[in-house]
Amino acid sequence: MDMKTRQGILLLTLVMPGFMVLAVSLYYFGTDYSALIKAESYLTQLVEAPKSDQRQLDYTYHRALLHRINVFADGTWGLLGLLIMGLGIHGLVMMKEKDD
């Protein structure tokens, strides 16, 4: 196998999919984080309001917790995509050093 084929295989199997996972997870991280901020501020408003009942507070708290879990999962997927992309870049760099 020649050098260009090996580089193409690394780019197609590691670098590009890792970058795509990173980009998609960062997009959803941003949307979920803004939803988390909105849910937390609404929860704060409910806590300070005198006429909020316990059921409404529980529901709002669990919605904020759901957004918090989603933000954590999106960040984890972003790190996983970065790791995959880094492995591909490392393979490309080591391939270059080996041939020089």
Phi and psi restraints in degrees (value plus and minus 20) as a CYANA .aco file:
   2 ASP   PHI    -104.2   -64.2
   2 ASP   PSI     154.3   194.3
   3 MET   PHI     -84.4   -44.4
   3 MET   PSI     -61.7   -21.7
   4 LYS   PHI     -86.0   -46.0
   4 LYS   PSI     -56.1   -16.1
   5 THR   PHI     -86.5   -46.5
   5 THR   PSI     -63.6   -23.6
   6 ARG   PHI     -84.0   -44.0
   6 ARG   PSI     -61.0   -21.0
   7 GLN   PHI     -84.7   -44.7
   7 GLN   PSI     -61.2   -21.2
   8 GLY   PHI     -83.4   -43.4
   8 GLY   PSI     -59.9   -19.9
   9 ILE   PHI     -83.8   -43.8
   9 ILE   PSI     -63.1   -23.1
  10 LEU   PHI     -84.7   -44.7
  10 LEU   PSI     -61.0   -21.0
  11 LEU   PHI     -85.1   -45.1
  11 LEU   PSI     -62.7   -22.7
  12 LEU   PHI     -96.0   -56.0
  12 LEU   PSI     -49.3    -9.3
  13 THR   PHI    -118.6   -78.6
  13 THR   PSI     -43.9    -3.9
  14 LEU   PHI    -142.5  -102.5
  14 LEU   PSI     -72.9   -32.9
  15 VAL   PHI     -89.3   -49.3
  15 VAL   PSI     -71.5   -31.5
  16 MET   PHI     -87.4   -47.4
  16 MET   PSI     -65.5   -25.5
  17 PRO   PHI     -83.4   -43.4
  17 PRO   PSI     -57.6   -17.6
  18 GLY   PHI     -83.3   -43.3
  18 GLY   PSI     -60.7   -20.7
  19 PHE   PHI     -86.3   -46.3
  19 PHE   PSI     -59.3   -19.3
  20 MET   PHI     -85.7   -45.7
  20 MET   PSI     -61.9   -21.9
  21 VAL   PHI     -83.1   -43.1
  21 VAL   PSI     -61.8   -21.8
  22 LEU   PHI     -82.6   -42.6
  22 LEU   PSI     -65.9   -25.9
  23 ALA   PHI     -86.0   -46.0
  23 ALA   PSI     -64.4   -24.4
  24 VAL   PHI     -86.1   -46.1
  24 VAL   PSI     -62.3   -22.3
  25 SER   PHI     -89.6   -49.6
  25 SER   PSI     -53.1   -13.1
  26 LEU   PHI     -87.5   -47.5
  26 LEU   PSI     -56.9   -16.9
  27 TYR   PHI     -82.3   -42.3
  27 TYR   PSI     -69.6   -29.6
  28 TYR   PHI     -90.0   -50.0
  28 TYR   PSI     -47.6    -7.6
  29 PHE   PHI     -81.4   -41.4
  29 PHE   PSI     -64.3   -24.3
  30 GLY   PHI     -83.9   -43.9
  30 GLY   PSI     -64.2   -24.2
  31 THR   PHI     -88.6   -48.6
  31 THR   PSI     -61.3   -21.3
  32 ASP   PHI     -89.6   -49.6
  32 ASP   PSI     -53.6   -13.6
  33 TYR   PHI     -87.9   -47.9
  33 TYR   PSI     -60.2   -20.2
  34 SER   PHI     -86.5   -46.5
  34 SER   PSI     -56.3   -16.3
  35 ALA   PHI     -86.2   -46.2
  35 ALA   PSI     -56.0   -16.0
  36 LEU   PHI     -84.2   -44.2
  36 LEU   PSI     -64.6   -24.6
  37 ILE   PHI     -81.4   -41.4
  37 ILE   PSI     -62.2   -22.2
  38 LYS   PHI     -84.6   -44.6
  38 LYS   PSI     -62.2   -22.2
  39 ALA   PHI     -87.2   -47.2
  39 ALA   PSI     -58.9   -18.9
  40 GLU   PHI     -87.6   -47.6
  40 GLU   PSI     -59.0   -19.0
  41 SER   PHI     -89.0   -49.0
  41 SER   PSI     -56.1   -16.1
  42 TYR   PHI     -85.8   -45.8
  42 TYR   PSI     -59.1   -19.1
  43 LEU   PHI     -82.9   -42.9
  43 LEU   PSI     -60.2   -20.2
  44 THR   PHI     -83.8   -43.8
  44 THR   PSI     -59.8   -19.8
  45 GLN   PHI     -83.3   -43.3
  45 GLN   PSI     -60.5   -20.5
  46 LEU   PHI     -87.5   -47.5
  46 LEU   PSI     -57.6   -17.6
  47 VAL   PHI     -85.0   -45.0
  47 VAL   PSI     -58.7   -18.7
  48 GLU   PHI    -100.5   -60.5
  48 GLU   PSI     -36.3     3.7
  49 ALA   PHI     -95.8   -55.8
  49 ALA   PSI     118.9   158.9
  50 PRO   PHI     -95.5   -55.5
  50 PRO   PSI     -42.4    -2.4
  51 LYS   PHI    -127.2   -87.2
  51 LYS   PSI      10.3    50.3
  52 SER   PHI    -116.5   -76.5
  52 SER   PSI     115.4   155.4
  53 ASP   PHI    -114.8   -74.8
  53 ASP   PSI     148.9   188.9
  54 GLN   PHI     -85.7   -45.7
  54 GLN   PSI     -57.0   -17.0
  55 ARG   PHI     -83.6   -43.6
  55 ARG   PSI     -62.5   -22.5
  56 GLN   PHI     -86.3   -46.3
  56 GLN   PSI     -59.5   -19.5
  57 LEU   PHI     -84.8   -44.8
  57 LEU   PSI     -63.0   -23.0
  58 ASP   PHI     -81.9   -41.9
  58 ASP   PSI     -65.6   -25.6
  59 TYR   PHI     -81.0   -41.0
  59 TYR   PSI     -65.5   -25.5
  60 THR   PHI     -87.3   -47.3
  60 THR   PSI     -58.6   -18.6
  61 TYR   PHI     -82.6   -42.6
  61 TYR   PSI     -63.5   -23.5
  62 HIS   PHI     -90.4   -50.4
  62 HIS   PSI     -50.8   -10.8
  63 ARG   PHI     -86.1   -46.1
  63 ARG   PSI     -61.0   -21.0
  64 ALA   PHI     -85.9   -45.9
  64 ALA   PSI     -57.6   -17.6
  65 LEU   PHI     -85.1   -45.1
  65 LEU   PSI     -57.9   -17.9
  66 LEU   PHI     -81.5   -41.5
  66 LEU   PSI     -63.8   -23.8
  67 HIS   PHI     -85.5   -45.5
  67 HIS   PSI     -56.0   -16.0
  68 ARG   PHI     -84.1   -44.1
  68 ARG   PSI     -61.7   -21.7
  69 ILE   PHI     -85.3   -45.3
  69 ILE   PSI     -60.6   -20.6
  70 ASN   PHI     -83.2   -43.2
  70 ASN   PSI     -60.6   -20.6
  71 VAL   PHI     -83.1   -43.1
  71 VAL   PSI     -62.5   -22.5
  72 PHE   PHI     -82.4   -42.4
  72 PHE   PSI     -64.1   -24.1
  73 ALA   PHI     -85.8   -45.8
  73 ALA   PSI     -60.8   -20.8
  74 ASP   PHI     -83.4   -43.4
  74 ASP   PSI     -59.8   -19.8
  75 GLY   PHI     -85.9   -45.9
  75 GLY   PSI     -57.9   -17.9
  76 THR   PHI     -85.5   -45.5
  76 THR   PSI     -63.5   -23.5
  77 TRP   PHI     -83.6   -43.6
  77 TRP   PSI     -56.0   -16.0
  78 GLY   PHI     -82.8   -42.8
  78 GLY   PSI     -62.4   -22.4
  79 LEU   PHI     -85.8   -45.8
  79 LEU   PSI     -57.3   -17.3
  80 LEU   PHI     -84.8   -44.8
  80 LEU   PSI     -63.6   -23.6
  81 GLY   PHI     -82.2   -42.2
  81 GLY   PSI     -59.9   -19.9
  82 LEU   PHI     -84.9   -44.9
  82 LEU   PSI     -58.1   -18.1
  83 LEU   PHI     -84.7   -44.7
  83 LEU   PSI     -64.8   -24.8
  84 ILE   PHI     -83.2   -43.2
  84 ILE   PSI     -64.4   -24.4
  85 MET   PHI     -83.7   -43.7
  85 MET   PSI     -59.5   -19.5
  86 GLY   PHI     -84.3   -44.3
  86 GLY   PSI     -56.8   -16.8
  87 LEU   PHI     -83.2   -43.2
  87 LEU   PSI     -61.2   -21.2
  88 GLY   PHI     -85.9   -45.9
  88 GLY   PSI     -62.6   -22.6
  89 ILE   PHI     -86.0   -46.0
  89 ILE   PSI     -59.6   -19.6
  90 HIS   PHI     -81.7   -41.7
  90 HIS   PSI     -61.7   -21.7
  91 GLY   PHI     -82.6   -42.6
  91 GLY   PSI     -59.6   -19.6
  92 LEU   PHI     -85.3   -45.3
  92 LEU   PSI     -63.0   -23.0
  93 VAL   PHI     -86.9   -46.9
  93 VAL   PSI     -63.0   -23.0
  94 MET   PHI     -88.0   -48.0
  94 MET   PSI     -50.9   -10.9
  95 MET   PHI     -87.0   -47.0
  95 MET   PSI     -59.7   -19.7
  96 LYS   PHI     -86.3   -46.3
  96 LYS   PSI     -65.7   -25.7
  97 GLU   PHI     -84.2   -44.2
  97 GLU   PSI     -55.7   -15.7
  98 LYS   PHI     -87.5   -47.5
  98 LYS   PSI     -55.8   -15.8
  99 ASP   PHI    -103.0   -63.0
  99 ASP   PSI     -40.4    -0.4
